[in-house]
Amino acid sequence: RANKSTHGIFLPHLVASLVQVEQTYIMVKPDGVQRGLVGEIISRFERKGFKLTGLKLFQCPKELAEEHYKDLKSKSFYPTLIDYITSGPVVWEGVGVVASARKLIGSTNPLQAEPGTIRGDLAVQTGRNVVHGSDSPENGKRETGRSGSIPDIVFLKHCFSCSALWFKEGELCEWTPAQAPWLME
Ligand code: ADP
């Protein structure tokens, strides 16, 4: 396979890397923080093998919560949802992480979530479902400010511009976990 890059041209194997590496935004919601579930939830993502690239604990301003959930503005539960969201968010990075994280989290309604999932094991009510996970790679980018992690490819740099809802530029880390070759061949 060719590994030379030509300015402006996406070589097939580079495109494959670009679409596979995603960022997702995982938020431990206020009930998860109050109930002491932060470690449990982070632990499930660590044990799965995903790489933590950013983590912070802070009180979510109302304007940020409204922007994050703007697609749900017409829903009857929207005002209570905005009141509910003040939490410690975390970001995870890995191959196919968006869809995989949604499976680890489970259905929105914890009573319908499978046993073994975070919501299936740890929650009972939709309005107190302990965790958020980006629902698409596009929203993963919108919420974390990144869409991938191949920063040395100069002509793709514009794809990595940071204008995230939850993280500012410089708040995410670039690092290689020692276990990476034991997780992926
Ligand atoms: P998910 O968090 O699984 O992506 P949605 O994007 O549909 O689910 O909804 C966002 C959040 O809004 C839910 O996680 C939950 O906290 C809240 N929510 C959704 N539906 C309801 C509902 N019927 N009643 C109360 N809260 C709800």
Residues whose N, C-alpha, C, O or C-beta is under 5 A from the ligand:
A	BS01	ADP	F77 L81 S107 T108 T126 G127 N129 V131 G133
